[in-house]
Amino acid sequence: MSKLEKTLSIIKPDAVQRNLDNEIKEIFKNNGFRIINEKKIQIEKSEAEKFYKVHETKPFYNDLCSYLSSGPIVVMILEKEGAVKANREIMGSTNPKDAAEGTIRKKFGISIDKNSVHGSDSIDNAKIEIDFFFKD
């Protein structure tokens, strides 16, 4: 039996700009997630650089940081049993073209960069990412 976990989800600028945030939240709720906390914010590029520090040696790092800070985002703490893995399954592959039918990225993703959502990739990173946005 898996235990109750929390994970971070970000609805990225491309999805917020297209007013998809409520539809995406409904997908999470319909899949058994509870949204424990959420807020709509806009971050500076310097904050995006800190958030994505794990990717700083990769060629896409600068574009990723510019993109995340290019418009409002919705950050959420999601909770359910096995939340990290379940969230990754609902999001789908990073590249929407490779994502399974019915996943958020297949449905809404525009490109590998503008793929509508971010989700923590491990329990450890979920804690770090939640603390990053919800330090209160």
trRosetta pair geometry for C-beta under 8 A, 3 or more apart (Angstrom, degrees):
i j d omega theta_ij theta_ji phi_ij phi_ji
1 81 7.6 -68 174 -153 75 140
2 5 7.5 -46 157 -15 107 112
2 81 4.6 120 91 173 98 97
2 82 3.9 27 131 -52 161 98
3 81 6.4 -150 132 -131 10 81
4 79 6.2 18 -177 -179 98 101
4 80 7.0 -104 -137 174 69 14
4 81 5.7 -55 -85 -82 46 60
4 83 7.7 36 -175 -26 49 111
5 79 7.0 -175 90 -143 38 62
5 80 7.2 -19 54 72 74 45
5 81 7.0 79 10 -150 84 24
5 82 6.2 71 18 -89 126 8
5 83 3.9 -145 86 23 96 101
5 84 5.8 -65 133 -15 148 86
5 123 6.3 -94 -144 -113 128 100
5 126 7.1 53 167 96 106 168
6 36 6.7 -37 -124 11 114 149
6 77 5.5 -9 -168 -176 114 101
6 78 6.9 148 -156 77 58 45
6 79 5.0 -27 -98 -92 72 84
6 83 6.1 2 -122 59 9 161
6 126 6.1 159 101 152 69 125
6 127 7.8 90 77 -84 105 62
6 130 6.2 35 128 -75 122 157
7 77 7.6 151 74 -157 32 56
7 78 5.2 -22 63 63 84 97
7 79 7.9 163 18 -83 66 38
7 83 4.3 -166 -6 129 109 111
7 84 4.8 156 -88 -87 129 59
7 87 5.0 -136 95 -2 153 152
7 119 6.1 25 151 -168 126 93
7 120 4.7 -146 -158 39 89 115
7 126 4.4 -78 -119 -127 60 128
7 130 7.8 -153 -172 -56 17 112
8 75 6.8 -21 -166 -166 100 93
8 76 7.3 143 -159 78 52 49
8 77 6.4 -36 -100 -101 60 58
8 78 7.6 149 -114 17 10 84
8 118 7.6 -13 117 110 95 96
8 119 7.0 165 87 -146 59 47
8 120 4.8 92 39 -39 85 108
8 126 5.7 174 -1 -146 82 66
8 129 4.0 -117 19 115 154 119
8 130 5.0 -158 -66 -67 106 68
8 132 7.9 11 -102 46 164 105
8 133 6.8 125 -137 25 130 130
9 28 7.0 -140 20 -92 175 145
9 75 7.5 155 84 -157 50 47
9 76 4.7 -17 64 63 96 100
9 77 7.9 164 21 -97 79 12
9 78 5.2 47 -9 -18 120 121
9 87 6.1 -139 -79 -152 108 133
9 117 6.3 -23 -168 -165 93 108
9 118 7.0 155 -159 81 44 59
9 119 5.3 -8 -105 -99 73 82
10 68 7.7 5 149 -140 154 106
10 73 5.4 -6 -171 175 102 125
10 74 7.1 151 -159 78 51 51
10 75 5.3 -18 -104 -102 79 70
10 76 7.6 176 -83 21 33 73
10 117 6.5 151 79 -159 58 55
10 118 4.0 9 47 47 108 106
10 119 7.7 -155 22 -64 69 42
11 15 4.9 -105 -178 88 90 129
11 16 5.7 116 122 -59 104 88
11 20 7.2 -164 -166 91 124 89
11 21 5.0 120 121 -113 166 82
11 24 5.4 143 -107 77 121 155
11 25 7.9 -52 -53 -51 141 81
11 73 6.3 164 78 -167 60 67
11 74 4.0 11 43 50 112 102
11 76 7.5 48 -13 -5 94 112
11 116 7.0 -29 -152 171 67 71
11 117 6.0 -28 -106 -101 50 78
12 15 5.6 88 60 16 67 101
12 16 7.1 -134 106 -5 29 95
12 67 7.5 8 -174 142 121 103
12 68 6.8 -81 -137 -114 96 67
12 73 6.0 -21 -126 -119 32 104
12 114 7.1 -169 111 -148 134 56
12 115 7.2 67 26 67 150 54
12 116 5.6 -179 41 -169 104 16
12 117 6.2 -142 -6 -75 95 21
12 118 6.3 97 -60 -19 104 93
13 16 5.7 -60 -138 41 32 109
13 17 5.8 36 163 -25 69 109
13 67 6.7 -151 33 170 127 70
13 68 7.1 172 -15 -140 109 26
13 70 5.0 -114 22 75 179 91
13 71 3.6 111 -144 55 115 102
13 72 6.7 125 -114 61 75 41
13 73 6.0 -57 -58 -73 64 81
13 114 7.9 -74 75 -129 85 92
14 17 5.8 -55 -147 35 26 115
14 18 6.6 10 157 -5 61 111
14 110 5.6 -118 -178 5 152 127
14 114 4.0 90 -48 -166 157 106
14 115 7.9 98 48 21 139 18
14 116 5.9 -86 80 -85 106 59
15 18 5.9 -65 -148 46 31 102
15 20 4.3 -84 -171 62 85 121
15 21 6.6 117 130 -67 99 61
15 24 6.2 37 171 -37 142 145
15 108 5.7 47 -107 153 105 139
15 116 4.0 84 -57 -145 122 83
15 117 6.8 25 -14 -55 157 70
16 19 7.5 33 -179 -78 35 29
16 20 7.3 -91 -70 45 23 76
16 21 5.6 35 -108 -53 69 112
16 40 7.3 134 -136 -141 134 108
16 71 6.3 -173 77 121 119 112
16 72 5.0 -132 141 91 153 90
16 73 6.1 -141 -25 -107 145 32
16 74 6.1 154 -89 -15 114 93
17 71 5.7 22 -63 129 106 165
17 72 7.9 146 -62 50 66 85
18 108 7.6 177 77 -158 143 106
19 22 7.7 -11 168 18 75 97
20 23 5.0 -64 -163 49 66 114
20 24 5.5 67 139 -27 90 104
20 108 5.6 107 -166 -134 165 143
20 116 6.9 -43 89 -147 148 118
21 24 5.8 -59 -146 38 29 109
21 25 6.3 31 156 -20 65 106
21 40 7.6 -9 -130 -94 167 114
21 74 4.9 99 -135 -11 126 153
22 25 5.5 -51 -146 35 34 113
22 26 6.4 39 152 -23 64 103
23 26 5.7 -51 -153 31 32 115
23 27 6.9 38 147 -23 62 99
24 27 5.5 -46 -155 26 37 115
24 28 6.9 37 148 -16 64 99
24 104 6.0 60 -131 -137 96 125
24 108 7.2 -48 -79 -3 107 164
24 116 7.2 -173 -93 162 139 115
24 117 6.6 170 -157 -75 140 121
25 28 5.7 -53 -157 35 37 112
25 29 6.3 33 149 -16 69 107
25 35 6.4 -13 -151 -54 104 149
25 38 7.8 2 -109 -100 126 166
25 74 7.9 -66 -60 129 108 151
25 76 7.4 156 -108 -77 94 162
26 29 5.6 -55 -144 40 34 110
26 30 5.9 34 157 -19 68 109
27 30 5.9 -56 -143 40 26 110
27 31 6.4 13 157 -8 61 113
27 90 6.6 146 144 -179 110 123
27 104 6.0 146 106 -83 163 100
28 31 6.0 -73 -153 45 28 103
28 33 4.1 -55 171 56 91 135
28 35 6.7 83 105 -62 137 98
28 76 7.7 180 31 111 177 154
28 78 5.9 -109 -166 -118 134 130
28 87 7.8 10 -121 -114 102 86
28 90 7.0 113 -97 134 62 163
29 32 8.0 116 -178 -12 30 9
29 33 6.2 -86 -82 66 33 78
29 34 7.8 61 -114 -102 73 34
29 35 7.1 -49 -72 -16 93 101
31 80 8.0 -111 119 -13 79 173
31 86 6.9 166 146 167 119 113
31 90 5.5 -174 54 -94 178 138
32 80 5.1 99 123 -134 94 145
32 86 7.6 -68 71 177 110 154
33 78 4.4 -23 -167 -164 129 110
33 79 6.7 127 -161 58 71 39
33 80 4.8 -94 -103 -26 56 126
33 83 6.9 93 -116 -130 98 97
33 86 7.4 175 -69 113 100 128
33 87 7.4 73 -88 -83 140 90
34 78 7.1 140 69 -160 45 56
34 79 4.7 -27 60 62 98 96
34 80 6.6 144 9 -63 76 80
35 38 5.4 -6 172 -37 121 120
35 76 5.3 -54 -143 -164 102 124
35 77 7.2 114 -165 71 55 56
35 78 6.2 -34 -100 -100 57 66
36 76 7.9 127 44 178 66 77
36 77 4.3 -51 60 95 108 108
36 78 7.2 173 5 -107 90 12
36 79 5.1 68 -42 -14 117 119
37 76 7.0 168 88 -151 52 53
37 77 4.6 35 44 25 90 114
37 134 5.8 88 101 -114 148 146
38 74 6.1 9 -174 179 108 97
38 75 6.8 173 -147 89 59 48
38 76 4.2 -8 -101 -103 96 85
38 77 7.4 -139 -65 21 59 64
39 74 7.3 -178 92 -149 30 61
39 75 6.0 -8 58 56 77 89
39 133 7.7 -176 51 166 112 109
40 72 5.5 18 176 180 98 120
40 73 7.3 177 -150 88 59 34
40 74 5.0 -30 -96 -96 74 77
41 72 6.9 160 87 -148 21 75
41 73 6.3 -24 66 62 71 80
41 75 6.5 -15 25 7 112 110
41 133 7.7 -176 29 -150 148 104
42 69 7.3 83 176 -158 77 60
42 71 6.7 -81 -118 169 107 25
42 72 5.0 -66 -71 -92 90 57
42 73 7.1 125 -103 12 44 75
43 47 4.1 -112 -178 82 112 133
43 48 5.6 135 108 -51 122 81
43 51 7.5 37 143 -16 166 139
43 68 6.7 -15 63 132 120 95
43 69 5.2 -91 90 -107 77 84
43 73 7.0 -22 3 26 100 123
44 47 4.8 100 56 3 76 100
44 48 7.3 -139 99 -2 43 86
44 69 5.9 11 161 -142 17 134
45 48 5.4 -53 -150 37 38 114
45 49 6.3 45 149 -26 68 101
45 65 5.5 77 -162 147 80 102
45 66 6.2 4 -119 -98 115 51
45 69 4.4 -144 -78 53 55 164
46 49 5.5 -48 -150 30 33 117
46 50 6.9 34 150 -17 62 100
47 50 5.7 -51 -154 34 37 110
47 51 6.3 37 149 -20 67 106
47 69 7.0 131 58 -93 90 117
48 51 5.5 -53 -145 38 34 114
48 52 6.0 6 164 5 69 111
48 64 7.5 -173 163 122 116 72
48 65 4.0 140 115 -151 115 73
48 66 7.6 -171 92 -36 155 18
48 68 4.2 152 -128 77 126 119
48 69 4.4 -111 -22 -39 137 105
49 52 6.5 -67 -136 53 23 90
49 53 6.8 62 152 -75 58 72
49 56 7.4 59 -167 -99 81 107
49 65 4.9 34 -72 -132 66 146
50 53 5.8 -11 -160 -43 33 110
50 132 7.4 171 118 -144 106 118
51 68 7.0 -123 73 129 138 161
51 129 7.4 67 -154 -127 91 83
51 132 5.8 111 -109 171 86 153
52 55 4.8 -40 170 38 94 112
52 56 7.2 132 118 -61 79 69
52 61 6.5 164 127 -147 122 78
52 64 5.5 168 -154 116 168 125
52 65 5.7 -138 44 -76 136 86
52 68 7.1 167 -32 1 128 152
53 56 5.4 -16 -159 -32 48 117
54 125 7.8 -11 -49 -120 161 123
55 58 4.7 -51 -175 26 82 123
55 60 7.2 -48 166 77 128 86
55 61 5.0 173 122 -100 93 89
55 64 6.4 -3 100 57 150 160
56 61 5.1 88 -131 -140 34 153
57 61 7.3 115 36 -43 17 142
58 61 5.1 131 67 -45 76 92
60 63 5.3 -66 -166 51 67 111
60 64 5.3 73 136 -34 90 106
60 113 7.4 -154 -162 -97 124 97
61 64 5.7 -62 -148 34 25 113
61 65 6.4 19 160 -15 64 108
62 65 6.0 -58 -150 38 29 108
62 66 6.3 29 154 -18 65 108
63 66 5.7 -55 -145 38 31 112
63 67 6.0 32 156 -22 65 109
63 113 6.3 -64 138 -126 120 134
64 67 5.8 -58 -149 36 25 112
64 68 6.4 23 157 -18 64 106
64 113 7.2 -139 -92 -140 64 89
65 68 6.0 -51 -141 34 30 107
65 69 6.4 8 163 1 63 113
66 69 6.4 -78 -153 50 24 97
66 70 6.2 48 148 -58 64 103
67 70 5.3 -39 -149 -4 33 125
67 113 5.9 -161 -83 171 165 107
67 114 7.1 -138 -159 -79 134 73
68 73 6.8 -1 -169 -57 74 147
75 133 4.5 -119 152 -174 159 159
75 134 7.6 -163 123 -43 124 92
77 130 5.6 62 -105 -129 107 113
77 134 6.3 -27 -46 -10 124 158
78 83 5.6 167 109 -162 94 123
78 87 6.1 131 74 -86 147 126
79 83 6.0 -72 -142 -80 28 147
80 83 4.8 128 52 -86 71 86
80 86 6.1 -58 85 61 124 156
81 86 7.8 86 88 -26 56 142
82 85 5.0 -43 173 48 98 110
82 86 5.2 103 110 -27 90 105
83 86 5.7 -65 -138 44 26 110
83 87 5.8 28 165 -24 67 109
83 126 7.5 104 95 -134 113 158
84 87 6.1 -58 -151 33 22 109
84 88 6.7 18 153 -16 60 108
84 119 7.6 148 -151 155 56 106
84 120 5.8 -70 -126 93 95 100
84 121 7.3 67 -175 168 110 13
84 122 6.3 40 -171 -150 152 14
84 123 5.6 -108 -31 -68 151 61
84 126 5.6 -108 -90 -49 109 138
85 88 5.8 -57 -151 35 32 111
85 89 6.5 32 152 -20 66 105
86 89 5.7 -55 -151 34 32 112
86 90 6.4 28 154 -16 66 106
87 90 5.8 -57 -147 39 32 108
87 91 6.2 33 154 -23 66 106
87 119 4.2 -176 137 -157 119 145
87 120 7.3 54 78 45 145 74
88 91 5.7 -51 -145 34 31 113
88 119 5.7 -158 -77 94 60 135
88 121 6.9 78 -88 -119 129 59
89 92 7.8 32 173 -67 31 44
89 103 7.6 -129 154 -109 47 110
90 103 6.3 152 173 -138 32 76
90 104 6.0 47 143 -16 79 105
91 99 7.9 -100 132 -131 57 127
91 103 6.2 22 118 -178 22 110
91 104 5.2 -44 -128 45 44 114
91 105 5.7 47 166 -23 67 107
91 117 5.2 -136 -127 91 104 126
91 119 5.1 -142 -40 2 146 130
92 96 7.2 60 109 -120 131 53
92 99 3.1 53 159 -152 130 113
92 100 5.5 -148 -123 35 101 72
92 103 2.7 116 -54 131 118 154
92 104 6.2 -164 10 47 105 62
92 105 4.0 -138 71 42 115 106
92 106 5.2 -158 -131 -22 173 89
92 109 7.6 -123 80 -13 126 136
93 96 7.5 177 80 -85 86 17
93 98 4.1 -65 93 97 159 100
93 99 4.4 -148 39 -81 83 63
93 100 7.4 113 -9 -12 94 68
93 103 7.6 102 13 86 60 163
93 105 6.5 -130 66 84 51 146
94 98 7.7 15 56 58 60 120
94 105 7.4 -137 -148 -143 12 166
94 112 6.0 40 134 -153 91 83
94 115 6.1 -120 -173 -49 51 175
95 98 4.5 60 79 16 102 107
95 99 7.0 -162 92 -31 50 83
95 105 7.9 110 101 154 17 136
95 109 7.9 148 176 140 28 150
95 111 7.9 -36 -140 173 71 45
95 112 4.4 -23 -102 -96 80 93
95 115 7.3 -103 -105 -94 21 132
96 99 5.1 -41 -144 9 40 123
96 105 4.6 -143 -99 157 76 88
96 106 5.8 151 -163 -98 78 33
96 108 7.8 -127 -117 78 134 43
96 109 3.0 -170 -75 89 128 127
96 110 7.0 122 5 36 154 14
96 111 6.9 -79 19 -93 115 7
96 112 7.4 -138 7 -74 74 44
96 115 5.6 -173 -46 -126 93 88
96 116 7.9 75 -80 5 121 109
99 103 4.6 -120 171 68 113 133
99 105 4.3 -179 -78 88 162 105
99 106 3.9 -146 101 -58 113 84
99 109 6.6 114 2 23 148 142
100 103 5.1 92 65 -20 77 118
100 106 6.3 -95 83 -41 34 144
101 106 5.8 -153 -113 144 28 163
102 106 6.7 30 38 61 28 137
102 107 7.3 13 -153 -48 16 111
103 106 4.5 92 57 5 84 105
103 107 6.8 -162 88 -5 42 90
104 107 5.9 -65 -148 42 27 107
104 108 5.9 -29 174 29 67 113
104 109 7.5 91 122 -37 65 92
104 116 6.0 -143 147 100 100 131
104 117 5.2 21 116 5 142 142
105 108 6.8 -76 -122 59 23 75
105 109 3.8 24 -166 -33 69 134
105 115 4.8 -1 -131 -176 111 99
105 116 6.0 -177 -104 43 59 111
105 117 6.7 -113 -66 38 83 99
106 109 6.8 9 -52 25 14 109
108 116 4.3 79 107 -87 114 162
108 117 7.9 78 74 -18 126 97
109 114 6.8 146 -163 109 65 63
109 115 4.0 0 -129 -141 118 61
109 116 5.0 -112 -82 1 62 108
110 114 4.0 -12 54 96 112 119
110 115 7.4 -127 38 -79 60 37
110 116 7.5 124 -4 -46 77 89
111 114 4.9 57 41 39 87 87
111 115 7.0 -96 83 -60 41 72
112 115 6.3 -11 -162 -52 24 117
120 123 7.9 87 132 -96 131 17
120 125 4.8 172 -161 104 97 96
120 126 3.7 130 118 -84 168 71
120 129 5.1 -159 -88 32 107 144
120 130 7.8 -32 -56 -34 143 85
121 125 5.6 21 51 54 73 151
122 125 4.6 88 53 13 85 101
122 126 6.8 -136 93 -12 43 86
123 126 5.5 -48 -148 28 31 118
123 127 6.9 33 154 -20 62 99
124 127 6.1 -56 -161 30 31 109
124 128 6.7 26 148 -13 65 108
125 128 5.4 -54 -146 41 41 113
125 129 5.8 36 157 -18 73 109
126 129 5.9 -59 -141 42 26 107
126 130 6.1 28 158 -20 64 108
127 130 5.9 -54 -143 36 26 110
127 131 6.3 25 156 -16 62 109
128 131 5.9 -61 -152 39 26 110
128 132 6.4 37 148 -32 63 104
129 132 5.3 -43 -149 22 35 120
129 133 7.0 9 162 2 64 104
130 133 6.7 -74 -156 48 29 91
130 134 5.5 -36 174 41 71 112
131 134 6.9 -77 -112 66 21 69
131 135 6.0 58 -177 -95 63 68
132 135 7.5 -30 -174 -55 8 93
